[in-house]
Amino acid sequence: MMYLMTTRRKSAIARLTWGSITRGPDCWQYSFTEKGRAGEIETLQLPENCAQALLDYLRISGRLETIQPQDPLFTALDKDRPLSSGVIAHNFKTSCTQAGLDPRKFSLHSWRHTGIQQRLQLGQDMFDVMKISGHKSLDVFYRYARRLTGGHDEFASVLEKRFDFLGVK
């Protein structure tokens, strides 16, 4: 859920600590570092359903009452070592196989693509989605967004009507 809703890369989510998560007056927030940003810390809103799922995860794992700010959110079974993004990706592939899905067709990055596309389909401003997903380049961002058009140009008929006085058919 964190990958889908936040559109963050797996490494950014894997590095989160309990201190990365804060409850502001109006919403939950998370602070993280992102690829290519020279360790610059960013803070964004954490969707409420992610925050609740995270609290449930910590409660079920028996860590909610004892977790410290420097403790990683996602840990190995011994609860002291953070899960690496590679282990998280491996576990995801294993879950795909167990669910009867072809693990070669899915990756954690699929959730990033889906989250970005869903935000755009729901009408969120492209530049806001770029900020949330951490994209600085329109060229790279377009790789995520281009799958939405499917070759259909919804404004072609509008342009045709606007310029039909030119008599070109």
C-alpha positions in Angstrom: 0.0 0.0 0.0 2.8 2.4 0.8 4.3 2.0 -2.7 1.0 2.5 -4.4 -0.3 5.4 -2.4 3.0 7.4 -2.0 4.5 6.5 -5.5 7.9 6.3 -3.8 10.7 4.1 -4.9 11.3 0.9 -2.9 14.6 2.2 -1.5 12.9 5.3 0.0 10.2 3.2 1.7 12.8 0.6 2.9 14.8 3.3 4.6 11.9 4.8 6.6 12.2 4.9 10.4 9.6 5.4 13.0 11.0 9.0 13.4 10.2 9.5 9.7 6.5 9.3 10.5 4.8 12.2 12.3 1.3 13.2 13.1 0.6 16.8 12.2 -2.4 18.8 13.2 -4.3 17.8 10.0 -2.6 14.8 8.6 0.1 12.2 8.9 3.4 13.0 7.2 6.6 11.1 6.3 10.1 12.4 5.7 12.4 10.6 3.4 15.5 10.9 1.2 15.2 10.2 -2.5 17.5 9.0 -5.3 19.5 11.8 -6.8 18.8 14.4 -4.2 22.2 14.3 -2.3 20.5 13.3 1.0 18.0 16.2 0.9 15.1 15.3 3.2 11.6 15.8 1.9 8.4 15.7 3.8 5.0 14.8 2.3 1.6 13.9 3.5 1.2 10.2 4.3 -2.3 9.0 3.2 -4.4 8.1 6.2 -5.0 4.5 5.0 -1.2 4.0 4.8 -0.7 5.4 8.3 -3.5 3.2 9.7 -2.0 0.1 7.9 1.4 1.0 9.3 0.1 1.3 12.9 -1.7 -2.1 12.4 1.5 -3.6 11.1 3.5 -2.3 14.1 0.7 -3.4 16.6 0.5 -7.0 15.1 4.3 -7.3 15.1 4.4 -6.3 18.8 6.5 -3.3 18.1 4.0 -0.4 18.5 4.6 0.2 22.2 8.4 -0.1 22.1 9.5 1.3 18.7 12.0 4.2 19.0 12.4 7.1 16.5 15.6 5.6 15.0 14.1 2.1 14.6 13.4 1.0 11.0 9.7 0.5 10.1 10.2 -2.6 8.1 12.4 -5.2 9.8 13.7 -8.7 9.5 12.2 -11.3 11.8 14.7 -10.4 14.6 13.1 -6.9 14.6 16.6 -5.2 14.9 17.7 -5.2 11.3 15.9 -3.2 8.6 14.7 -5.1 5.6 16.7 -4.2 2.5 14.9 -3.1 -0.6 16.2 -6.3 -2.3 14.6 -8.5 0.4 11.4 -6.5 0.1 11.4 -7.0 -3.7 12.2 -10.8 -3.3 9.3 -11.1 -0.9 7.0 -9.3 -3.3 8.0 -11.7 -6.1 7.3 -14.7 -3.8 3.9 -13.3 -3.0 3.2 -12.9 -6.7 4.0 -16.5 -7.3 1.9 -17.7 -4.4 -1.0 -15.6 -5.8 -0.6 -17.3 -9.1 0.8 -14.2 -10.9 3.8 -14.3 -13.1 6.5 -12.6 -11.1 8.3 -11.6 -14.2 5.4 -9.3 -15.1 5.2 -7.5 -11.7 7.6 -5.6 -9.5 7.3 -3.1 -6.7 8.0 -0.5 -9.3 4.7 -1.5 -10.9 3.0 0.0 -7.9 4.8 3.3 -8.5 3.6 3.3 -12.1 0.1 2.4 -11.1 0.0 5.0 -8.3 1.1 7.8 -10.7 -1.3 6.7 -13.4 -4.2 6.5 -10.9 -3.5 10.0 -9.6 -3.5 11.4 -13.2 -6.7 9.5 -14.1 -8.4 10.9 -11.1 -7.5 14.4 -12.3 -4.7 15.4 -10.1 -2.5 18.1 -11.6 0.5 16.6 -13.5 2.9 18.9 -11.7 1.5 17.9 -8.3 1.9 14.3 -9.2 5.5 15.0 -10.4 6.2 16.6 -7.0 4.7 13.7 -5.0 6.5 11.1 -7.1 9.8 13.0 -7.0 10.2 13.4 -10.8 12.1 16.5 -11.9 12.2 15.6 -15.6 9.1 15.7 -17.8 10.8 13.2 -20.1 11.1 10.6 -17.4 7.7 11.4 -16.0 6.1 10.9 -19.4 7.2 7.2 -19.3 4.7 6.8 -16.5 1.9 8.9 -17.9 2.0 7.9 -21.6 0.3 4.5 -21.0 -2.9 6.5 -20.1 -3.6 7.8 -23.6 -3.7 4.4 -25.4 -3.5 6.3 -28.7 -6.8 8.0 -28.1 -6.8 11.8 -28.5 -9.8 13.0 -26.6 -9.4 16.6 -27.8 -9.1 15.8 -31.6 -12.9 16.1 -32.1 -12.9 19.4 -30.2 -10.1 20.8 -32.5 -11.9 19.5 -35.5 -15.1 21.4 -34.5 -13.1 24.6 -33.6 -11.4 24.7 -37.0 -14.1 23.2 -39.3 -14.5 26.7 -40.8 -11.3 26.0 -42.7 -13.2 23.4 -44.7 -10.5 20.7 -44.4 -11.9 17.2 -44.1 
